Amino acid sequence: MDSEKRSVGRPKTCVPVDRVLLRKLREEKGFKQVDIAKAIGCAPSRMSQFEIGYKDGIPMDLLKHIALILEVDYVDLMVEEIPTH
C-alpha cells in the first residue's frame, strides 16, 4: 500500500511564463488550446488561463510537457516574474 501513495495535497511548484510567447509558439505549430490541454491532461480552460496570465504561473511538470510538445526548451518559456495586468 505504501507504494501506492500519491503526493495528494502537496503543493506543485508554479513558475511564471511568457504568456505571449506561449500562445505564439502554439499557434505557429498549428495547435489549438484544446490540443495542448488534451496532451498534458488538463481542461482547455486551464490552458486558456495559462495564456491569459494565470496568477500563479504554470506548474513545472506541465510547463515541461508543454515545452516538449512545442519543441522548445522550457526555460525559454519562463520569465522572472509574472507581469501585472
PyMOL commands that set and color helices and strands:
alter all, ss='L'
color gray80, all
select helices_A, chain A and resi 2-4+19-28+33-40+44-52+60-70+74-77
alter helices_A, ss='H'
color red, helices_A
select strands_A, chain A and resi 14-15+58-59
alter strands_A, ss='S'
color yellow, strands_A
deselect
rebuild
show_as cartoon
